[in-house]
Amino acid sequence: MATLTLKKKNNNSSKPSPDGERRAPLRGKGVSRPRQTLEQAQAERQERQAEFEKRRASEEERRPAAPRGRAEPRSDARPGPRGDSRAEPRRDARPAGGGSFRREDGPQQRDPRGARSEGPAPEPRRDQRRASGPRPSYPPQRESWGEPQRPAPRQRAEHREMPSDEGERLSKRMSELGMASRREADEWIAAGWVRVDGKMAVLGQRVGPEVRIEVDQRAHKEQAKQVTILLHKPIGYVSGQAEDGYEPASVLVRSNTQWADDASGIKYHIGHTRGLAPAGRLDIDSTGLLVLTQDGRVAKVLIGEDSNVEKEYLVRVEFVGLNGEPVGPGRAMEQMPPERMALLNHGLELDGVQLKPAKVSWANEDQLRFVLREGRKRQIRRMCELVGLKVVGLKRVRIGRINLGHLPAGQWRFLAPWERFD
């Protein structure tokens, strides 16, 4: 078996010299230069200075002499523009040899600025930039030497605003065009997202029918985030704000009450409950389909002044007669006189206002089907009282094209993007 033996390296550099001083190891092929003393450094500097002075003197001797009558540039001359190394002679420079700039072949002339000069009047300078005359937008030249000349300010085009008593409010115009609700339009205008004929709109602005209204894409994105919720309201909840100890129906909109068969594909989050408003009321003792929305356009379609969306109800009634008239045995459909059924369809008044035509028919022996195009307060109950009927149950089953369907009471679902009321 072979054995590997390592020899120790003979490090002679670490041995002290005979005089007792430890020397630094050699690096490379040469030997490091010994450090200069102070006297040697000063002597070398003086030699270099002497050589420089000698070389400069020889260059001065070889330089050609300046021609007579021409000014020698001074040492304190100012440099030329943009770093030009050529020196510009000062105006008060004099020719070499004590000469003068005066000319002997002409009389003395007075400079208009007060400086005295001799000789014939010089030819006026022709500046190519001024030969064409001043620009039209510039004011007349001033005679003062200290003030710089500035271009005249541009005249802005006059913008004619619509008088305050003419036209209609911009938010109302946007609502009529179906862009947004009035409240939503005011919010967009305040945010700077609305332009009228290319100019930023302001709150309260009035416009004419021919204006061009532009809405920023950010407003459309915010509008797309708004949701509409379809709720099957049970009895005991009010449609809007809480009153008389009853809770509003909006408290039922929670993650655990969303219908399991909701096909809208919208994922619920807590922001969907902010700003929900009922689009149409449903009495506390009534049940059925209730619309809660964040979108003002939906509210305008359902409860706006020009709304023409149908609402369908199933109403369970009992015939009680009018003014104590005798009531015979049997169902309400058998006891109800036919002429009073005709009044339910058209011919009744509430608070002195004629009601719009309705569609009223019997769904079964003690239940009526109402289809209305308006929503007066407790309208169906008051209509039934006028013909001798008492309402014992009321349920809304349809609004426009949206049916209540199989949505359970107390649960809700989203209005899908492809669904519409009108």
C-alpha positions as CSV (number, residue, x, y, z in Angstrom):
1,M,0.0,0.0,0.0
2,A,1.5,3.4,-1.1
3,T,2.0,6.1,1.5
4,L,1.8,9.9,0.6
5,T,4.2,12.1,2.4
6,L,3.9,15.9,2.3
7,K,7.1,18.0,2.5
8,K,7.0,21.2,4.5
9,K,7.5,24.4,2.4
10,N,10.7,26.2,3.2
11,N,9.4,29.8,4.0
12,N,12.6,31.8,3.9
13,S,10.7,35.1,3.6
14,S,9.7,34.9,7.2
15,K,13.3,34.7,8.5
16,P,14.7,37.9,9.8
17,S,17.7,39.5,7.9
18,P,21.1,39.6,9.4
19,D,20.6,43.1,10.6
20,G,17.4,42.1,12.5
21,E,14.9,43.7,10.1
22,R,12.0,41.6,8.6
23,R,11.8,42.2,4.8
24,A,8.5,42.2,2.8
25,P,8.2,39.3,0.3
26,L,9.0,40.0,-3.4
27,R,6.0,40.3,-5.7
28,G,6.4,39.7,-9.5
29,K,9.6,39.8,-11.3
30,G,10.9,43.2,-10.1
31,V,11.6,44.8,-6.8
32,S,9.4,47.4,-5.2
33,R,10.7,51.0,-5.5
34,P,12.0,52.4,-2.2
35,R,9.9,55.2,-0.7
36,Q,11.2,58.8,-1.3
37,T,12.3,61.0,1.4
38,L,10.9,64.5,1.8
39,E,14.0,66.2,0.4
40,Q,14.1,63.9,-2.6
41,A,10.4,64.7,-3.4
42,Q,10.9,68.4,-3.2
43,A,14.0,68.3,-5.4
44,E,12.1,66.3,-8.1
45,R,9.2,68.8,-8.0
46,Q,11.6,71.7,-8.5
47,E,13.2,70.0,-11.5
48,R,9.8,69.4,-13.2
49,Q,8.9,73.1,-12.6
50,A,12.1,74.3,-14.1
51,E,11.6,72.1,-17.2
52,F,8.0,73.5,-17.6
53,E,9.2,77.1,-17.4
54,K,11.9,76.5,-19.9
55,R,9.5,74.8,-22.4
56,R,7.0,77.7,-22.0
57,A,9.7,80.3,-22.7
58,S,10.8,78.6,-25.9
59,E,7.1,78.4,-27.1
60,E,6.7,82.2,-26.5
61,E,9.8,82.9,-28.6
62,R,8.5,80.9,-31.6
63,R,5.0,82.5,-31.5
64,P,4.6,85.1,-34.4
65,A,4.1,88.7,-33.4
66,A,0.6,90.3,-33.8
67,P,0.1,92.6,-36.8
68,R,0.3,96.4,-36.1
69,G,-3.0,98.2,-35.6
70,R,-4.8,95.1,-34.4
71,A,-5.9,94.7,-30.8
72,E,-4.2,92.0,-28.8
73,P,-6.7,89.9,-26.9
74,R,-6.5,90.4,-23.2
75,S,-6.0,87.6,-20.7
76,D,-9.3,88.3,-19.0
77,A,-11.4,87.9,-22.3
78,R,-14.7,86.2,-21.9
79,P,-15.1,82.7,-23.5
80,G,-17.3,82.2,-26.5
81,P,-20.7,80.6,-26.4
82,R,-21.3,76.9,-25.8
83,G,-17.8,76.1,-24.4
84,D,-15.9,77.7,-27.3
85,S,-12.3,77.9,-26.3
86,R,-11.6,81.0,-28.4
87,A,-11.6,84.2,-26.4
88,E,-13.8,87.1,-27.4
89,P,-11.9,90.4,-27.1
90,R,-13.4,93.1,-24.9
91,R,-15.0,96.1,-26.4
92,D,-12.7,98.5,-24.6
93,A,-9.5,96.8,-26.0
94,R,-7.0,99.1,-27.7
95,P,-4.7,98.3,-30.6
96,A,-1.1,97.4,-29.8
97,G,1.3,100.3,-29.7
98,G,-1.2,102.8,-28.2
99,G,-3.1,103.1,-31.4
100,S,-6.7,104.3,-31.6
101,F,-9.9,103.1,-33.4
102,R,-10.5,106.7,-34.7
103,R,-10.6,107.2,-38.4
104,E,-9.0,110.2,-40.0
105,D,-11.1,110.5,-43.1
106,G,-14.4,111.7,-41.7
107,P,-16.1,114.0,-39.3
108,Q,-17.1,112.9,-35.8
109,Q,-20.6,111.5,-35.4
110,R,-22.8,111.5,-32.3
111,D,-24.1,108.1,-31.2
112,P,-27.9,108.2,-30.5
113,R,-27.4,106.5,-27.1
114,G,-24.9,109.2,-25.9
115,A,-21.6,107.5,-26.9
116,R,-19.3,109.7,-28.9
117,S,-17.8,108.3,-32.1
118,E,-15.9,109.7,-35.1
119,G,-16.0,109.2,-38.8
120,P,-19.1,108.9,-41.1
121,A,-22.3,107.4,-39.8
122,P,-22.2,103.6,-40.2
123,E,-24.7,101.8,-42.4
124,P,-27.6,100.6,-40.3
125,R,-27.5,96.9,-39.6
126,R,-29.9,94.7,-41.6
127,D,-31.2,91.9,-39.4
128,Q,-32.8,89.2,-41.5
129,R,-35.2,88.3,-38.7
130,R,-36.6,91.8,-38.5
131,A,-36.6,92.4,-42.2
132,S,-40.0,90.7,-42.6
133,G,-41.5,92.9,-39.8
134,P,-43.1,91.9,-36.5
135,R,-45.4,89.0,-36.2
136,P,-49.1,89.8,-36.2
137,S,-49.7,88.4,-32.7
138,Y,-47.0,90.6,-31.2
139,P,-47.8,94.0,-29.7
140,P,-46.1,97.1,-31.1
141,Q,-42.4,97.4,-30.2
142,R,-41.6,99.4,-27.1
143,E,-38.9,102.0,-27.1
144,S,-37.8,101.1,-23.6
145,W,-34.4,99.2,-23.6
146,G,-34.9,97.3,-20.3
147,E,-38.3,95.6,-20.8
148,P,-38.4,92.4,-22.9
149,Q,-41.0,92.1,-25.5
150,R,-43.6,89.4,-24.9
151,P,-46.2,87.9,-27.3
152,A,-49.7,89.1,-26.7
153,P,-51.9,86.5,-24.9
154,R,-54.1,84.3,-27.0
155,Q,-57.8,85.1,-27.1
156,R,-59.8,82.2,-25.9
157,A,-62.8,81.1,-27.8
158,E,-66.0,82.2,-26.1
159,H,-68.1,79.3,-24.6
160,R,-71.8,80.1,-24.6
161,E,-73.4,78.7,-21.5
162,M,-77.1,77.8,-21.4
163,P,-79.0,80.4,-19.4
164,S,-80.2,79.2,-16.0
165,D,-83.8,79.6,-16.9
166,E,-83.5,77.7,-20.3
167,G,-83.2,74.0,-21.1
168,E,-83.4,71.2,-18.5
169,R,-81.1,69.9,-15.9
170,L,-78.3,67.6,-17.2
171,S,-79.1,64.9,-14.6
172,K,-82.7,64.9,-15.8
173,R,-81.7,64.7,-19.4
174,M,-79.4,61.7,-18.7
175,S,-82.2,60.0,-16.8
176,E,-84.6,60.5,-19.8
177,L,-81.9,59.0,-22.1
178,G,-81.6,55.9,-19.9
179,M,-78.0,56.6,-19.0
180,A,-78.5,56.7,-15.2
181,S,-80.8,57.8,-12.5
182,R,-80.8,61.4,-11.5
183,R,-79.0,60.7,-8.3
184,E,-76.4,58.6,-10.1
185,A,-76.0,61.2,-12.8
186,D,-75.3,63.9,-10.1
187,E,-72.7,61.6,-8.6
188,W,-71.0,61.1,-12.0
189,I,-71.0,64.9,-12.7
190,A,-69.5,65.6,-9.3
191,A,-66.8,63.0,-10.0
192,G,-65.9,64.6,-13.3
193,W,-67.1,61.7,-15.4
194,V,-69.5,63.6,-17.6
195,R,-68.7,65.9,-20.5
196,V,-71.1,68.1,-22.5
197,D,-70.0,68.9,-26.0
198,G,-66.4,68.0,-25.0
199,K,-66.3,70.2,-21.9
200,M,-66.5,69.1,-18.3
201,A,-70.0,69.3,-16.8
202,V,-70.9,70.9,-13.5
203,L,-73.7,70.2,-11.0
204,G,-76.9,72.0,-11.8
205,Q,-75.9,72.6,-15.4
206,R,-78.8,73.1,-17.9
207,V,-78.6,71.7,-21.4
208,G,-80.6,71.8,-24.6
209,P,-81.9,68.8,-26.5
210,E,-79.2,68.9,-29.2
211,V,-76.1,68.6,-26.9
212,R,-73.7,65.7,-27.0
213,I,-73.3,64.0,-23.6
214,E,-70.3,61.7,-23.1
215,V,-69.7,59.5,-20.0
216,D,-66.4,58.2,-18.8
217,Q,-65.7,54.5,-19.0
218,R,-65.1,54.5,-15.2
219,A,-68.7,55.3,-14.7
220,H,-69.9,52.4,-16.8
221,K,-67.6,50.1,-14.9
222,E,-69.1,51.3,-11.6
223,Q,-72.5,50.9,-13.0
224,A,-71.8,47.3,-14.1
225,K,-70.9,46.4,-10.5
226,Q,-74.4,47.3,-9.3
227,V,-76.8,44.5,-8.6
228,T,-80.5,43.9,-8.4
229,I,-81.9,41.4,-5.9
230,L,-85.2,39.5,-6.1
231,L,-86.6,38.7,-2.7
232,H,-89.6,36.6,-1.7
233,K,-90.8,38.8,1.2
234,P,-92.7,37.1,3.9
235,I,-95.4,38.7,6.0
236,G,-94.2,40.9,8.9
237,Y,-91.5,42.8,7.1
238,V,-91.8,46.3,5.6
239,S,-90.5,47.2,2.2
240,G,-88.4,50.3,3.0
241,Q,-87.2,51.8,6.3
242,A,-88.0,50.1,9.6
243,E,-91.2,51.4,11.1
244,D,-93.4,50.6,14.2
245,G,-90.9,48.0,15.4
246,Y,-90.9,46.0,12.1
247,E,-87.7,45.2,10.3
248,P,-87.0,46.2,6.7
249,A,-87.0,43.3,4.2
250,S,-83.4,44.1,3.3
251,V,-82.2,42.4,6.5
252,L,-83.0,39.1,4.8
253,V,-80.3,39.6,2.2
254,R,-77.5,37.5,3.7
255,S,-75.2,34.9,2.4
256,N,-77.0,32.1,4.2
257,T,-80.4,33.1,2.7
258,Q,-79.4,33.1,-0.9
259,W,-81.4,30.6,-3.0
260,A,-79.4,27.5,-3.7
261,D,-80.8,27.4,-7.3
262,D,-79.6,30.9,-8.2
263,A,-78.4,30.6,-11.8
264,S,-77.1,34.2,-12.2
265,G,-73.4,33.2,-11.6
266,I,-72.9,36.3,-9.4
267,K,-70.9,35.7,-6.2
268,Y,-72.3,37.4,-3.2
269,H,-70.2,39.8,-1.0
270,I,-71.1,42.3,1.7
271,G,-70.9,45.2,-0.7
272,H,-74.1,44.0,-2.5
273,T,-76.1,45.1,0.6
274,R,-75.0,48.7,0.5
275,G,-77.3,51.2,-1.1
276,L,-80.1,48.7,-1.8
277,A,-83.5,50.4,-2.3
278,P,-86.9,48.9,-2.9
279,A,-88.3,49.4,-6.4
280,G,-91.9,49.3,-5.5
281,R,-93.6,48.7,-2.2
282,L,-95.3,45.6,-0.7
283,D,-97.5,46.0,2.4
284,I,-96.4,44.5,5.7
285,D,-99.3,42.0,5.6
286,S,-98.5,41.0,2.0
287,T,-96.0,38.6,0.6
288,G,-94.4,37.8,-2.7
289,L,-91.8,39.3,-5.1
290,L,-90.0,42.4,-3.9
291,V,-87.2,44.1,-6.0
292,L,-84.2,45.6,-4.2
293,T,-81.7,47.3,-6.4
294,Q,-78.6,49.5,-6.5
295,D,-79.2,50.5,-10.1
296,G,-81.2,53.6,-10.6
297,R,-82.1,52.6,-14.2
298,V,-84.0,49.5,-12.8
299,A,-85.9,51.7,-10.4
300,K,-86.9,54.1,-13.1
301,V,-88.2,51.3,-15.2
302,L,-90.3,49.9,-12.4
303,I,-91.5,53.0,-10.5
304,G,-90.8,55.9,-12.8
305,E,-93.4,58.4,-13.9
306,D,-93.6,56.8,-17.3
307,S,-93.4,53.2,-16.1
308,N,-95.7,50.8,-17.9
309,V,-94.5,47.5,-16.4
310,E,-97.2,45.1,-15.3
311,K,-97.4,43.7,-11.8
312,E,-99.4,40.6,-11.2
313,Y,-101.1,39.6,-7.9
314,L,-103.1,36.7,-6.5
315,V,-105.6,38.0,-4.0
316,R,-107.8,35.8,-1.7
317,V,-111.1,37.6,-0.9
318,E,-114.4,37.2,0.9
319,F,-117.6,38.9,-0.1
320,V,-118.9,41.1,2.7
321,G,-121.3,43.3,0.8
322,L,-121.7,47.1,0.8
323,N,-123.6,49.2,3.4
324,G,-125.0,46.1,5.3
325,E,-126.5,44.4,2.3
326,P,-127.4,40.7,2.9
327,V,-124.8,38.1,2.0
328,G,-126.0,34.7,0.9
329,P,-124.2,31.4,1.3
330,G,-121.5,30.3,-1.1
331,R,-118.2,31.3,-2.4
332,A,-117.1,34.9,-3.2
333,M,-117.2,34.3,-7.0
334,E,-120.9,33.2,-6.7
335,Q,-121.9,36.2,-4.5
336,M,-120.1,38.9,-6.4
337,P,-122.4,40.7,-8.9
338,P,-120.9,40.8,-12.5
339,E,-121.3,44.6,-12.7
340,R,-118.9,45.0,-9.8
341,M,-116.4,42.9,-11.5
342,A,-116.5,45.3,-14.4
343,L,-115.8,48.2,-12.1
344,L,-112.7,46.4,-10.9
345,N,-111.4,46.3,-14.4
346,H,-112.1,50.0,-15.1
347,G,-114.2,52.8,-13.6
348,L,-113.0,53.2,-10.0
349,E,-111.4,56.3,-8.4
350,L,-109.1,56.7,-5.5
351,D,-108.6,60.1,-3.8
352,G,-110.5,61.7,-6.7
353,V,-108.1,60.3,-9.4
354,Q,-109.3,57.9,-12.0
355,L,-107.4,54.6,-11.9
356,K,-105.8,53.2,-15.0
357,P,-107.5,50.2,-16.6
358,A,-106.7,46.9,-14.9
359,K,-107.0,43.2,-15.7
360,V,-109.0,41.4,-13.0
361,S,-110.3,37.9,-13.3
362,W,-111.2,34.9,-11.1
363,A,-108.3,32.5,-10.5
364,N,-110.6,30.2,-8.5
365,E,-113.8,30.5,-6.5
366,D,-112.3,32.7,-3.8
367,Q,-109.2,34.1,-5.4
368,L,-108.8,37.0,-7.9
369,R,-105.9,37.7,-10.3
370,F,-105.0,41.4,-10.6
371,V,-102.7,42.8,-13.3
372,L,-101.9,46.5,-12.7
373,R,-99.7,49.0,-14.5
374,E,-99.6,51.5,-11.5
375,G,-98.9,51.2,-7.8
376,R,-101.0,53.4,-5.6
377,K,-100.8,53.0,-1.8
378,R,-102.8,49.9,-0.8
379,Q,-104.5,50.1,-4.1
380,I,-105.8,46.5,-4.4
381,R,-107.3,46.5,-0.9
382,R,-109.0,49.8,-1.4
383,M,-110.4,48.7,-4.8
384,C,-111.8,45.5,-3.2
385,E,-113.5,47.5,-0.4
386,L,-115.3,49.7,-3.0
387,V,-117.0,46.6,-4.5
388,G,-117.8,44.8,-1.2
389,L,-114.8,42.5,-1.0
390,K,-112.5,41.9,1.9
391,V,-108.9,40.9,1.2
392,V,-107.6,38.1,3.4
393,G,-104.4,37.3,1.5
394,L,-102.3,39.0,-1.1
395,K,-99.2,37.7,-3.0
396,R,-97.3,39.3,-5.8
397,V,-96.2,36.7,-8.3
398,R,-94.8,38.6,-11.3
399,I,-93.2,42.0,-12.2
400,G,-92.9,42.5,-15.9
401,R,-91.1,39.4,-17.4
402,I,-89.7,38.3,-14.0
403,N,-91.8,35.6,-12.2
404,L,-91.5,34.7,-8.5
405,G,-91.4,31.0,-9.6
406,H,-90.2,28.5,-7.0
407,L,-88.2,31.0,-4.9
408,P,-88.9,30.1,-1.3
409,A,-90.3,32.7,1.2
410,G,-87.5,34.5,3.0
411,Q,-84.9,33.7,0.4
412,W,-83.5,35.8,-2.5
413,R,-81.6,35.6,-5.8
414,F,-79.7,37.9,-8.1
415,L,-81.3,39.3,-11.3
416,A,-79.2,37.6,-14.0
417,P,-77.5,39.8,-16.6
418,W,-79.7,38.4,-19.3
419,E,-83.0,39.1,-17.5
420,R,-85.1,42.2,-18.0
421,F,-88.3,43.6,-16.5
422,D,-89.5,45.3,-19.7
